[in-house]
């Protein structure tokens, strides 16, 4: 009988050395990774990249940064222009939250992006992942940055599981143990029910801080390019010798696990997301991915012609009004809709 390899954390110094060397050769040359990118530029890239492929984000990020290069510029824009510029990136509430972030930065941080994770998390629409991504990629902090890619790498390398599964409250703590150095991070200092206290912070030798910071990007890149969701390229993985999933013989999930994973994948066709997108595209003026010429307003009959299921269309129209993404005007009994002024 073959013994099952025990789960254990690989040596962080080995991981940093191997991953960072691989990243130096194979990492993508993304625009926001350039050394002249501002913290605001990093924040914009992170919010745009949420649930949107990088290939779609890059041209939109460049256009956005050209139009509004600072938080002060974005804070002064009209909501309608912000929504038009967002175009077809999807999840358009992100555009308004990003503008709210800029306004808070102007009001409370002298127009700068704050450095502390706690201050970043206090910005509108900025959660744990985005705050740590900005702290790491904009300010050089060595803190665990956990997205879907990193979670998948951890589950395979340490837990020996093919599927990354849903996010867990312990993910930040788990990934922190892969880093050769960890800066002060409020999440790691908190007590977590059922988990032992994290060692006192900062953790490790400060001379490894730069390597740990770079590892935040290299872990993410490994999941995006090599340790992918469906067909991982284990033969090209720089840390394959430390992967528990590989040592176990690359076991695949059973039917029940596969079914549960498929349920977590969000479809698009026929959903309220698609209908909301059609309404916004009509009000922006075009359905492409470049900022269109403004459309002043559309009458109710024009809006109602956009989708066959009128109940679904009405529901989506109401939700856009509630979210502040569109506004309604009534005059002489006629109703029209437009982007927020």
Secondary structure by P-SEA (a helix, b strand, c coil): cccccccccccaaaaaaaaaaaaaccccccccccccccaaaaaaaaaaaccccaaaaaaaaaaaaaacccaaaaaaccaaaaaaaacccccaaaaaaaaaaaaaaaacccccccccaaaaaacccccaaaaaaaaacccccccccccaaaaaaaaaaccccccccccccaaaaaaaaacccccccccccccccccccccccccccccaaaaaaaaaaaaaaaaaccccccccccccccccccccccccccccccaaaaaaaaaacccccccaaaaaaaaaaaaacccccccccccccccaaaaaacccaaaaaaaaaaaaaaaccbbbbbcccbbbbbccc
